[in-house]
């Protein structure tokens, strides 16, 4: 679950979930359109550490994100916001 600190609290929400098999291991995540991904174990519990930015799971996440965004009504209105980040 993706969490963000707010004054006097923490908000945890997720819009959707995804998974991918990378190098023989299943990776799971929850995704929020504003807060981004949070990697979890198979039961949905947050991992203590996210994979490093050069880990192959990020490529798999990027592919999932492109497919998810193509079918997501929330994402369509934000398409121009993502384009400068190379996520067309």
Buried (B, 14 or more C-beta within 10 A) or exposed (E): BBBEEEEEEEEEEBBEBBBBEBEEEEBBBBBBBEBEBBBBEEEEEBEEEBBEEEBEBBEBBEEBBEEBBEEBEEBEEBEEEBEEEEBE
